């Protein structure tokens, strides 16, 4: 009898984990436990439905009740799976989909000899993770491509798995993955039941070495984060890199005039070298298929490649002959993570150039066949054939991040806008209204570089909306940075040159400055104004400020200004704002910000040109002719307040007015 009474008592460990009132569960429910607790329950063979079940091999494994092995975890509309056009590769009969544990997967078709090797997340003792990836039945090359870039830095892949311990996690079938979403890191716990075909093969993405589970587990956790696998179609490499690293993603199109100019003058080459030195992620792709496949010499359009190394060699210095009439040879090392699409042109693994330039081969490690899955390209071929560069700047120590969250509110009928109202940028009709946008005060005690990123909630969070379209954002967002002293002094009279910096407005998830700000205690505090391009666009936003030295941010306070002072303006106090779809990249991304005109992303020369044209046009309209003197007088009167004293002297000297 005493033994029976003891059996009736709940397990002491279970009491500790669940609490006295939850130790016995009368009906099926999801018990929200942390991964260490679940591992302990598995190891102690504690059955706790529906989280833990006894598996067929007499081992206790984790079953994720929140993301079950059912159609709802694959399809947006489980009742109508045939509508999933992005999953067209699936069989017509949905019941053919199986959910299998890794030890149940068939590896014969993957050309993998399993032998005594058990499937595991990634090699435990080796720092190298197999870099080659394979897509499955889901059109999510954007996400798999980002993972292929990430695996060039194996430590970044390992950091995504929280509390991983091998072989405990594999034995119990539980993994916790972290993603950077909506301004913070979010943990997602999944079991290891993976969608498979009737033949027992992986249905979705996998590592080419099938026994490494990091890719299908990451893909499953990402699908759970968004709701189902189908929701992973149509995305961008930049979004995925941000979610996987929390870094600063950027995209460059070689066809953009600014980027094209930097390719010609060598600035983009220097930027790529600097990015690789800082251990940031760099990828490239051919987005626009502009000709016959033979033109690309083996490269596959619409595939994401990784740039992993660079070499700039002085051929004369190393005793080699000139290359294409140039003594400087620049090479980029590219990794191809896909089963096809390797470069076959000059400097490819089997190219005669390595024999012709044997010292170059030695310096590039190409004395043999080189590294499997990678190849070198001459920089001219690289810029001629690829057309897109994907970048993710990784912040390392001593960089740290201060994160803030806020909201834009719709304007009310009150005569004066309330604090935090989405008033948009300034206009000639309402030059002071923009000051009612949310404000964050930034205080610094030491000089520090700073990177500011403004984000809005991921549009996939609105997937329940019938009109939802992936990567579509209704609100164009942007921000401005100014000294608080300037805001207090000028208020509505502020012009663009009075700002420390301002971003472009873009209908995108993230907006950042294309350069690094340099903050000084002498100018502290600063004010950051997150804004929407259209007035009244309510919503939530996230402000991430990366910095090296300690800073303090206080949000939601309004700086006192003289709003009536803007009544004398007859034009927009700032230039016309137009939302942009793509972010620009600035060559001074790693440099300091200079004069006021440079801080605004332009040079004095660029700023004078439109002002001269506008002054001449106004002179013609008012006086009936193009009086150059009057135009210059108008130019000086309008441009003067926007220039520093040194710039004013330079302008006066150029016009012959300094005597």
MIDRENDO-671852 format. One line per field, with one value per residue (C-alpha): x, y, z; residue number from 1. Coordinates in pm, 1 decimal. Layout:
N
c1: X,...
c2: Y,...
c3: Z,...
n: NUM,...
% end
This chain:
659
c1: 0.0,281.3,439.6,106.4,74.4,425.7,338.3,41.6,272.3,375.2,734.1,938.6,1121.2,792.8,661.9,957.1,918.8,542.6,436.4,206.5,-119.7,3.2,169.7,-132.3,-290.3,-649.0,-670.7,-418.2,-245.8,76.5,319.1,560.7,894.2,1244.8,1478.2,1687.3,1370.2,1248.8,1587.4,1574.6,1224.9,1337.5,1642.9,1431.0,1171.2,893.1,587.0,405.8,147.9,142.2,495.6,676.6,579.7,741.0,888.0,905.8,1271.5,1212.4,1362.5,1180.6,1159.3,1016.1,694.1,619.2,245.2,263.5,401.3,253.5,342.7,29.9,-79.5,-128.2,247.5,310.2,23.7,-125.6,-466.0,-458.5,-811.3,-696.4,-332.5,-363.2,-372.9,-11.4,144.9,485.1,474.7,392.9,666.6,463.3,255.4,-112.1,-201.0,-103.8,-124.5,199.6,388.8,550.6,707.7,1021.1,1288.7,1645.5,1722.8,1418.9,1529.0,1658.3,2010.2,2078.1,1966.9,2191.0,2507.0,2581.6,2721.0,2572.5,2753.0,2788.6,2756.9,2436.9,2270.5,2372.7,2330.7,2686.3,3035.9,3113.5,3491.0,3550.9,3513.2,3409.3,3045.2,2972.7,2914.0,2708.2,2328.9,2037.5,1690.5,1377.3,1014.5,986.9,1079.3,1285.2,1623.9,1648.6,1659.7,1877.3,2111.9,2145.7,2226.3,2489.2,2648.4,2620.9,2798.0,3113.2,3131.4,3059.8,3062.8,2758.7,2567.1,2659.5,2545.4,2193.7,2142.5,2068.5,2175.1,2279.2,2445.4,2530.1,2419.5,2142.4,1955.6,1975.5,1864.8,1566.2,1483.6,1473.5,1648.0,1611.7,1700.8,1722.9,1629.6,1652.7,1296.2,1132.5,1422.8,1507.9,1630.4,1350.0,1395.0,1203.9,1196.6,1113.9,1130.2,1326.1,1032.8,1099.5,871.4,969.8,852.7,693.2,1036.1,1172.6,1379.0,1399.3,1106.6,1258.0,1609.6,1908.5,2284.1,2448.3,2592.8,2251.4,2360.3,2423.2,2086.8,2159.8,1989.0,1656.2,1626.3,1690.3,1438.3,1175.9,1228.2,1204.2,880.4,739.4,836.8,630.9,346.2,414.6,657.7,459.1,510.6,882.7,833.5,934.2,1178.6,1512.4,1858.0,1886.9,1582.6,1712.3,2061.3,1912.7,1703.3,2003.1,2265.6,2102.2,2352.8,2309.1,2206.5,2246.6,2196.2,2391.3,2283.7,2574.5,2343.2,2283.0,2481.0,2644.8,2756.2,2867.7,3086.1,3243.4,3320.6,3504.7,3707.7,3792.1,3602.2,3371.6,3670.7,3810.2,3473.2,3456.8,3811.1,3722.4,3402.3,3589.5,3853.8,3580.9,3439.6,3111.5,2911.2,2931.1,2727.3,2677.8,2421.0,2310.0,1957.2,1898.4,1966.8,2086.8,2198.9,2287.4,2405.5,2742.2,2806.0,2825.1,3084.4,2927.0,2777.0,2411.8,2172.6,1946.0,2185.3,2348.2,2726.1,2949.1,3256.5,3505.8,3848.0,4033.3,4385.3,4548.5,4888.9,5164.1,5282.6,5609.6,5689.2,5638.9,5825.3,5531.9,5448.7,5170.7,4810.8,4582.1,4832.0,4811.3,5072.3,4807.8,4601.1,4284.9,4114.3,3805.0,3750.1,3391.5,3225.2,2954.4,2731.4,2504.4,2539.2,2587.3,2701.0,3081.1,3293.7,3479.8,3638.9,3980.7,4129.2,3878.9,4017.5,4122.3,4235.0,4577.2,4633.5,4749.6,5025.4,5113.9,5128.5,5272.9,5364.9,5007.3,4890.7,5113.6,4986.7,4623.5,4660.5,4593.3,4903.7,4680.2,4310.2,4230.9,3945.4,3645.1,3337.3,3522.9,3691.4,3876.3,3763.0,3939.3,3766.5,3679.3,3497.6,3326.9,3181.7,3090.6,2898.8,2744.5,2498.2,2400.4,2596.3,2437.2,2612.0,2552.6,2772.2,2844.2,2904.4,3173.3,3319.8,3345.9,3027.2,2709.9,2345.6,2082.0,1731.1,1420.8,1060.9,793.9,471.5,343.7,-9.9,-271.6,-331.9,-630.6,-871.4,-678.1,-536.7,-187.9,-48.1,22.1,364.2,441.5,196.6,289.1,320.9,576.4,851.6,803.6,597.8,555.5,203.2,306.7,677.2,662.9,432.2,720.0,850.5,552.5,693.1,837.2,1165.8,1456.4,1727.7,2075.0,2341.6,2714.4,3005.0,3284.3,3334.8,3190.6,3099.0,2730.9,2502.8,2126.7,1873.2,1499.2,1271.2,901.0,726.3,788.4,509.8,479.1,318.9,17.1,-26.0,-385.9,-476.2,-630.9,-444.8,-107.7,182.9,531.1,791.1,521.6,519.3,259.6,457.7,773.6,992.0,1296.2,1457.0,1649.6,1922.7,1992.1,2158.6,1907.3,2052.3,1975.3,1620.1,1560.4,1711.7,1558.2,1260.9,1043.8,1308.2,1537.9,1666.1,1828.8,2177.6,2084.7,2053.1,2341.4,2208.7,1892.3,1798.7,1606.8,1242.3,1190.4,897.5,1101.8,1148.2,1472.2,1619.2,1969.1,2223.6,2473.6,2760.9,2878.5,2792.9,3057.6,2900.1,3073.5,3001.4,3035.7,2723.9,2533.0,2246.5,2120.9,1761.1,1649.5,1314.6,1165.1,912.9,675.8,673.2,295.0,121.4,-99.8,61.5,18.7,225.7,499.2,868.2,1202.5,1513.1,1849.1,2154.5,2494.2,2782.3,3131.8,3126.4,2855.9,2549.0,2213.4,1883.7,1569.3,1258.5,921.0,1007.6,931.4,1189.6,1042.3,1042.3,893.9,643.8,530.0,878.1,817.1,548.4,798.0,890.5,727.9,880.9,933.6,1196.3,1340.0,1361.2,1087.6,1094.7,1023.4,1004.7,1266.2,1243.4,1615.3,1877.6,2176.9,2529.1,2784.2,3161.0,3214.1,3031.6,3337.0,3459.8,3378.3,3111.1,3250.6,3088.9,2721.2,2671.3,2856.1,2645.9,2341.0,2488.0,2596.1,2897.6,2901.2,2940.2,2635.2,2434.3,2522.1,2416.5,2040.4,2041.4,2196.3,1939.6,1653.6,1787.3,1828.5,1477.2,1327.5,1527.3,1390.1,1032.7,1050.6,1265.9,1190.1,1551.7,1848.3,2035.3,2336.4,2422.0,2072.1,2083.6,2412.9,2274.1,1976.3,2213.4,2425.3,2125.8,1966.0,2275.6,2464.8,2271.8,2322.4,2702.8,2969.7,3195.5,3476.1,3242.0,3110.2,3465.7,3537.0,3223.0,3302.9,3654.8,3521.4,3286.8,3558.4,3386.6,3658.7,3857.3
c2: 0.0,239.1,168.3,237.3,568.9,664.5,586.2,822.8,1111.0,1320.2,1306.1,1554.6,1684.0,1728.5,1925.6,2160.0,2211.3,2247.2,2377.0,2194.1,2287.3,2170.6,1844.5,1642.4,1726.2,1608.9,1684.4,1726.5,2063.8,2220.6,2245.3,2530.3,2398.6,2510.8,2282.3,2178.5,2075.6,1868.8,1700.5,1613.1,1468.4,1260.3,1129.6,1041.9,870.1,1093.0,1077.2,1409.7,1420.4,1567.2,1702.0,1375.0,1041.7,702.2,631.5,299.0,236.6,252.7,601.1,908.6,1188.2,1536.4,1597.6,1960.6,2014.1,2377.2,2279.2,1932.8,1684.4,1774.7,1964.2,2287.5,2306.4,2290.3,2475.0,2820.3,2666.2,2302.2,2248.4,2335.6,2228.3,2225.6,2607.5,2610.6,2701.5,2742.7,2375.2,2249.1,1988.4,1796.3,1496.7,1557.5,1343.4,1522.3,1201.0,1098.8,1337.6,1161.8,1305.5,1113.5,1133.8,1165.1,801.2,706.1,906.5,711.1,826.3,581.4,825.1,1097.7,902.3,894.5,582.0,603.9,306.5,353.5,732.3,865.6,1180.2,1481.8,1856.5,1929.4,1789.8,1826.7,1828.4,1996.5,2369.3,2302.6,2254.0,2101.0,2406.6,2254.5,2281.1,2135.5,2282.1,2072.3,2112.5,2465.9,2777.2,2939.9,2984.2,3323.8,3156.4,2862.3,3102.5,3308.5,2990.9,2906.1,3246.3,3193.2,2857.3,3032.0,3144.9,2816.4,2991.5,3196.9,2876.8,2728.6,3043.1,2997.0,2676.0,2757.9,2510.7,2249.6,1944.4,1637.2,1360.9,1454.9,1680.0,1423.7,1141.8,1337.5,1505.5,1863.2,2175.3,2542.9,2796.5,3171.1,3428.8,3807.2,3923.5,4262.3,4411.5,4125.9,3765.9,3507.8,3141.9,2877.2,2516.3,2232.8,1856.6,1670.3,1524.4,1636.3,1629.8,1345.8,1172.4,830.2,693.3,836.3,1118.1,1478.2,1675.6,2019.2,2164.4,1976.5,1979.0,1788.6,1575.6,1453.0,1335.0,1696.9,1822.8,2191.8,2305.0,2113.7,2193.1,2564.2,2561.1,2394.9,2643.4,2932.3,2784.6,2757.9,3118.8,3236.4,2985.3,2714.6,2602.7,2758.3,3104.5,3075.2,3134.4,3466.5,3657.0,3830.3,3723.1,4048.6,3969.2,3620.7,3744.4,3997.6,3725.0,3491.7,3737.2,4055.3,4240.4,4521.4,4388.1,4588.1,4519.7,4672.7,4662.3,4706.5,4885.6,5173.6,5478.6,5527.6,5163.9,5162.4,5465.8,5299.1,4989.2,5201.5,5399.4,5093.4,5202.2,4899.9,4667.3,4839.4,4809.7,4435.6,4388.7,4585.2,4385.0,4055.5,4176.8,4266.4,3911.0,4038.0,3828.4,3904.5,3729.4,3778.0,3672.1,3710.1,3844.5,3948.9,3680.6,3901.4,3649.2,3294.8,3058.8,3027.4,3390.3,3303.4,3027.0,2785.7,3039.4,2976.2,3276.0,3328.3,3141.7,3305.6,3262.7,3360.0,3582.3,3446.4,3594.5,3852.1,3895.7,4208.0,4117.8,4334.5,4110.4,4298.2,4265.4,3887.5,3842.0,3770.5,3915.7,4165.1,4043.9,4205.8,4494.6,4562.1,4500.7,4474.1,4156.0,4151.2,3817.8,3722.9,3378.4,3258.9,2963.7,2778.6,2596.4,2445.8,2115.1,2303.2,2643.5,2642.3,2891.3,2755.3,3078.4,3236.6,3153.9,2870.0,2552.1,2396.9,2719.3,2736.9,3070.1,2888.4,2717.1,3038.4,3234.9,2977.0,3231.4,3358.7,2997.9,2951.7,3267.9,3169.9,2808.1,2675.1,2459.3,2151.6,2139.5,2404.7,2397.6,2189.4,2395.1,2724.4,2912.1,3237.2,3511.0,3813.0,4122.7,4245.4,3919.9,3934.2,4282.3,4206.8,3884.5,3925.2,4212.4,4207.3,4214.3,4110.0,4232.7,4170.7,4372.6,4174.1,4377.9,4230.7,4340.0,4614.1,4701.6,4675.5,4746.2,4955.4,4864.0,5076.9,5018.4,5272.7,5342.3,5586.8,5701.2,5838.2,6213.7,6315.8,6604.9,6802.2,7129.7,7042.7,6696.8,6470.2,6328.0,6022.4,6115.2,5995.4,6336.9,6245.7,6478.1,6856.6,7034.5,7399.8,7391.5,7226.2,7303.3,7227.2,6924.9,6680.2,6766.1,6575.9,6248.8,6013.6,6141.9,5962.0,6154.8,6007.5,6102.6,6022.8,6075.0,5972.1,5994.9,5684.7,5553.4,5476.9,5287.1,5345.7,5098.9,5169.8,4869.8,4805.3,4479.0,4197.4,4191.7,3814.0,3890.3,4014.1,3688.3,3654.2,3956.8,3829.6,4102.9,4011.3,3992.5,3875.0,4151.7,4417.3,4718.5,4992.0,5242.5,5406.3,5462.5,5677.5,5885.6,6205.2,6283.0,6631.9,6804.2,6884.6,7235.2,7292.4,7164.5,7390.7,7692.6,7659.5,7425.2,7459.5,7677.4,7375.9,7285.3,6969.9,7107.5,7150.4,6773.3,6550.7,6281.7,6155.0,5828.6,5772.8,5679.0,5323.0,5084.1,4813.4,4629.3,4802.6,5143.3,5253.9,5519.9,5425.8,5541.0,5533.5,5835.0,5980.0,6107.0,6356.2,6465.4,6826.5,6785.9,6564.6,6511.2,6417.5,6366.6,6080.3,6124.9,5797.1,5890.1,5746.7,5903.6,5937.0,6125.7,5913.6,5572.9,5419.8,5120.8,4976.8,5039.2,4926.9,5142.3,4966.2,5178.3,5008.6,5183.4,5114.7,5340.8,5369.8,5573.3,5644.9,5675.6,5834.1,5811.0,5970.3,6322.8,6630.5,6905.1,7251.9,7453.4,7775.6,7633.4,7974.8,8052.6,7850.1,8079.4,8281.2,7983.7,7977.9,7643.3,7299.6,7335.6,7006.5,6875.8,6656.4,6305.6,6010.6,5656.1,5425.8,5053.0,4983.9,5111.0,5303.1,5214.6,5480.9,5441.8,5607.8,5328.0,5267.3,5625.8,5932.3,6180.7,6518.4,6854.3,6929.7,6876.6,6543.4,6436.1,6476.7,6226.4,6491.7,6708.3,7085.6,7064.8,6840.0,7068.6,7387.1,7253.1,7221.1,7545.5,7737.5,7591.8,7681.2,8034.4,8089.2,7961.9,8194.3,8485.7,8419.0,8394.2,8711.4,8936.7,8804.0,8714.4,8511.9,8776.1,8583.0,8834.5,8817.0,8438.6,8431.3,8674.3,8443.4,8147.2,8308.9,8420.6,8075.3,7856.1,8069.3,7964.2,7598.9,7617.6,7618.3,7923.8,7749.1,7656.4,8014.8,8145.6,7890.6,7994.0,8364.2,8302.7,8109.8,8399.2,8663.0,8820.5,8768.3,9081.7
c3: 0.0,80.7,-259.4,-436.2,-252.4,-361.4,-724.4,-701.6,-614.9,-917.3,-1030.1,-824.1,-1130.1,-1312.2,-1016.0,-1041.0,-1413.3,-1440.7,-1103.4,-856.3,-1028.9,-1371.8,-1272.6,-1389.4,-1723.8,-1768.1,-2142.8,-2425.4,-2409.9,-2521.9,-2232.8,-2296.5,-2173.3,-2252.0,-2444.2,-2138.0,-1952.9,-2247.8,-2282.0,-1912.6,-1950.0,-2247.1,-2066.3,-1761.1,-1982.2,-1852.0,-2077.1,-2087.3,-2366.4,-2620.8,-2591.1,-2530.6,-2681.2,-2664.5,-3006.7,-3189.8,-3104.5,-2728.8,-2709.4,-2590.7,-2847.1,-2872.0,-3067.6,-3149.9,-3103.8,-3221.8,-3562.1,-3616.6,-3888.0,-4082.5,-4393.3,-4198.4,-4145.9,-4520.8,-4689.9,-4636.1,-4709.3,-4593.3,-4726.3,-5078.5,-5118.9,-5498.8,-5484.2,-5366.2,-5700.4,-5536.0,-5439.9,-5787.7,-5763.9,-5507.4,-5607.2,-5671.5,-5373.2,-5055.8,-4860.8,-5032.4,-4804.7,-4511.1,-4197.2,-4103.4,-3838.1,-3974.0,-3899.1,-4110.8,-4417.0,-4717.2,-4800.8,-5083.7,-5354.6,-5208.3,-5286.2,-4914.3,-4755.2,-4409.7,-4261.2,-3886.5,-3918.1,-3764.4,-3899.3,-3693.7,-3703.2,-3820.5,-3755.7,-3388.3,-3392.1,-3727.5,-3785.4,-4145.9,-4240.9,-4581.8,-4803.0,-5084.7,-5073.4,-5267.9,-5310.9,-5286.2,-5391.6,-5253.3,-5454.7,-5179.8,-5343.8,-5169.8,-4827.7,-4930.0,-5109.3,-4791.6,-4596.3,-4856.2,-4790.3,-4415.8,-4423.5,-4547.1,-4183.4,-3995.7,-3657.5,-3765.9,-3841.7,-3504.1,-3321.6,-3458.7,-3260.4,-2897.0,-2627.9,-2880.7,-2733.1,-2933.7,-2924.8,-2677.2,-2920.9,-3202.4,-2970.5,-2839.6,-3169.6,-3041.7,-3169.9,-3079.6,-3348.2,-3305.9,-3571.8,-3569.4,-3628.1,-3581.5,-3391.5,-3155.2,-3138.7,-3128.1,-3029.2,-3225.8,-3099.6,-3340.2,-3347.9,-3614.7,-3809.5,-4166.6,-4474.1,-4705.5,-5021.5,-5031.4,-5121.7,-4797.0,-4950.3,-4830.5,-4973.6,-4918.3,-4896.2,-4762.6,-4745.9,-5028.3,-4753.2,-4646.5,-4303.1,-4196.4,-4070.6,-4013.9,-4335.6,-4316.1,-3943.6,-4006.4,-4290.3,-4071.4,-3787.7,-4036.4,-4172.9,-3820.0,-3748.5,-4047.6,-4022.8,-4281.6,-4551.7,-4835.4,-4685.0,-4757.2,-5128.2,-5281.9,-5070.6,-5092.4,-4988.1,-4790.5,-4574.1,-4501.1,-4411.8,-4169.8,-4003.3,-3979.5,-3854.6,-3725.3,-3945.0,-4195.4,-4539.2,-4859.8,-5228.4,-5516.3,-5878.6,-6117.5,-6362.5,-6119.1,-6234.9,-5895.5,-5870.9,-6233.1,-6166.1,-5862.7,-6067.3,-6323.9,-6070.1,-5859.2,-5548.9,-5548.2,-5560.1,-5250.3,-5075.5,-5143.8,-5009.6,-4696.0,-4643.6,-4669.7,-4423.3,-4173.7,-4213.1,-4351.3,-4597.3,-4969.5,-5237.9,-5610.8,-5867.7,-6227.6,-6185.7,-6547.9,-6805.6,-7089.1,-7348.8,-7446.8,-7174.5,-7348.3,-7258.5,-6888.7,-6932.1,-6686.0,-6443.8,-6365.2,-6369.7,-6066.9,-5836.8,-5536.0,-5520.9,-5228.2,-5252.5,-5000.3,-5081.2,-5289.3,-5423.4,-5563.1,-5704.4,-5848.7,-6131.8,-6179.5,-5810.3,-5810.1,-6138.3,-6367.9,-6708.4,-6769.0,-6771.8,-7029.7,-7058.7,-6685.8,-6418.6,-6143.4,-6131.6,-5920.5,-5855.0,-5655.1,-5509.7,-5552.4,-5385.1,-5573.4,-5321.1,-5587.3,-5776.7,-6105.5,-6226.0,-6193.2,-6383.9,-6689.2,-6813.9,-6747.4,-6405.3,-6353.7,-6188.7,-6522.0,-6687.5,-6855.1,-6680.0,-6365.4,-6562.6,-6743.5,-6415.4,-6175.8,-5905.9,-5905.5,-5873.0,-5569.8,-5400.6,-5468.7,-5356.3,-5705.6,-5744.6,-5752.8,-5833.3,-5574.1,-5326.5,-5427.4,-5512.5,-5550.4,-5832.6,-5904.0,-6142.4,-6287.2,-6152.1,-6503.7,-6582.5,-6243.4,-6299.2,-6661.7,-6596.3,-6250.7,-6209.7,-5840.5,-5516.3,-5185.9,-4873.1,-4504.3,-4272.6,-3956.3,-3640.8,-3415.6,-3082.3,-2971.2,-3164.2,-2956.7,-3032.1,-2854.7,-2966.0,-2937.0,-3037.6,-3118.5,-3304.6,-3559.7,-3478.6,-3714.0,-3687.9,-3476.1,-3520.2,-3261.3,-3401.9,-3277.4,-3369.4,-3074.5,-3002.7,-3216.3,-3492.8,-3842.1,-4006.4,-4272.9,-4398.4,-4403.7,-4669.1,-4759.7,-4618.3,-4291.3,-4239.9,-3867.1,-3865.0,-3920.4,-3573.6,-3430.0,-3565.3,-3300.4,-3160.3,-2995.9,-2812.7,-2843.4,-2585.5,-2620.4,-2379.2,-2616.6,-2989.7,-3151.7,-3495.5,-3527.8,-3766.6,-3748.9,-3890.6,-3902.6,-3958.0,-3989.2,-3911.0,-4158.2,-4417.0,-4378.3,-4043.1,-4244.0,-4435.0,-4310.1,-4522.8,-4851.6,-5043.4,-4891.6,-5134.7,-5026.8,-4992.1,-5034.8,-4802.4,-4811.4,-4607.2,-4732.9,-4426.5,-4355.8,-4083.3,-4020.6,-3765.9,-3631.3,-3338.8,-3068.6,-3042.1,-3410.4,-3373.7,-3074.1,-3248.1,-3595.2,-3566.7,-3876.1,-4043.3,-4071.2,-4413.6,-4538.8,-4472.1,-4104.2,-4067.5,-3966.0,-4199.3,-4358.8,-4526.0,-4845.3,-4805.5,-4923.2,-4925.2,-4763.4,-4436.8,-4338.9,-4411.1,-4313.0,-4394.7,-4666.7,-4445.4,-4084.7,-3871.0,-3640.6,-3317.6,-3088.7,-2728.5,-2845.3,-3060.8,-2816.0,-2774.2,-3119.5,-3229.1,-3454.4,-3633.0,-3768.4,-4039.2,-4296.1,-4640.6,-4642.9,-4366.7,-4141.4,-4207.2,-3862.1,-3759.7,-3542.8,-3604.0,-3461.8,-3425.6,-3394.4,-3319.1,-3350.1,-3173.2,-3037.0,-2730.5,-2468.5,-2564.2,-2404.1,-2592.3,-2457.7,-2671.0,-2707.8,-2599.0,-2805.2,-2850.4,-2791.2,-3113.4,-3242.3,-3491.1,-3609.4,-3735.8,-4050.0,-4186.5,-4389.8,-4611.0,-4953.5,-5062.7,-4913.1,-4639.7,-4759.3,-5111.7,-5254.8,-5106.3,-5333.1,-5190.3,-5338.2,-5387.0,-5348.6,-5109.9,-5232.3,-5121.7,-5042.1,-5089.4,-4750.4,-4570.7,-4351.5,-4351.3,-4151.8,-4239.8,-4338.6,-4403.5,-4385.3,-4757.1,-4742.0,-4447.1,-4664.0,-4909.2,-5167.6,-5241.3,-5261.1,-5637.5,-5667.9,-5442.6,-5635.7,-5976.3,-5913.0,-5715.1,-6007.3,-6246.1,-6014.1,-5963.1,-6337.1,-6402.5,-6140.7,-6279.8,-6628.0,-6501.6,-6292.7,-6509.2,-6856.0,-6925.5,-6802.8,-6606.4,-6481.6,-6209.8,-6063.9,-6083.7,-5892.7,-5636.9,-5585.0,-5562.7,-5291.8,-5088.5,-5096.2,-5075.8,-4825.1,-4511.7,-4607.4,-4616.1,-4350.8,-4316.7,-4504.5,-4788.7,-4808.6,-4845.3,-5119.3,-5305.6,-5268.6,-5397.8,-5697.8,-5783.1,-5737.9,-5438.6,-5178.3,-5250.6
n: 1,2,3,4,5,6,7,8,9,10,11,12,13,14,15,16,17,18,19,20,21,22,23,24,25,26,27,28,29,30,31,32,33,34,35,36,37,38,39,40,41,42,43,44,45,46,47,48,49,50,51,52,53,54,55,56,57,58,59,60,61,62,63,64,65,66,67,68,69,70,71,72,73,74,75,76,77,78,79,80,81,82,83,84,85,86,87,88,89,90,91,92,93,94,95,96,97,98,99,100,101,102,103,104,105,106,107,108,109,110,111,112,113,114,115,116,117,118,119,120,121,122,123,124,125,126,127,128,129,130,131,132,133,134,135,136,137,138,139,140,141,142,143,144,145,146,147,148,149,150,151,152,153,154,155,156,157,158,159,160,161,162,163,164,165,166,167,168,169,170,171,172,173,174,175,176,177,178,179,180,181,182,183,184,185,186,187,188,189,190,191,192,193,194,195,196,197,198,199,200,201,202,203,204,205,206,207,208,209,210,211,212,213,214,215,216,217,218,219,220,221,222,223,224,225,226,227,228,229,230,231,232,233,234,235,236,237,238,239,240,241,242,243,244,245,246,247,248,249,250,251,252,253,254,255,256,257,258,259,260,261,262,263,264,265,266,267,268,269,270,271,272,273,274,275,276,277,278,279,280,281,282,283,284,285,286,287,288,289,290,291,292,293,294,295,296,297,298,299,300,301,302,303,304,305,306,307,308,309,310,311,312,313,314,315,316,317,318,319,320,321,322,323,324,325,326,327,328,329,330,331,332,333,334,335,336,337,338,339,340,341,342,343,344,345,346,347,348,349,350,351,352,353,354,355,356,357,358,359,360,361,362,363,364,365,366,367,368,369,370,371,372,373,374,375,376,377,378,379,380,381,382,383,384,385,386,387,388,389,390,391,392,393,394,395,396,397,398,399,400,401,402,403,404,405,406,407,408,409,410,411,412,413,414,415,416,417,418,419,420,421,422,423,424,425,426,427,428,429,430,431,432,433,434,435,436,437,438,439,440,441,442,443,444,445,446,447,448,449,450,451,452,453,454,455,456,457,458,459,460,461,462,463,464,465,466,467,468,469,470,471,472,473,474,475,476,477,478,479,480,481,482,483,484,485,486,487,488,489,490,491,492,493,494,495,496,497,498,499,500,501,502,503,504,505,506,507,508,509,510,511,512,513,514,515,516,517,518,519,520,521,522,523,524,525,526,527,528,529,530,531,532,533,534,535,536,537,538,539,540,541,542,543,544,545,546,547,548,549,550,551,552,553,554,555,556,557,558,559,560,561,562,563,564,565,566,567,568,569,570,571,572,573,574,575,576,577,578,579,580,581,582,583,584,585,586,587,588,589,590,591,592,593,594,595,596,597,598,599,600,601,602,603,604,605,606,607,608,609,610,611,612,613,614,615,616,617,618,619,620,621,622,623,624,625,626,627,628,629,630,631,632,633,634,635,636,637,638,639,640,641,642,643,644,645,646,647,648,649,650,651,652,653,654,655,656,657,658,659
% end
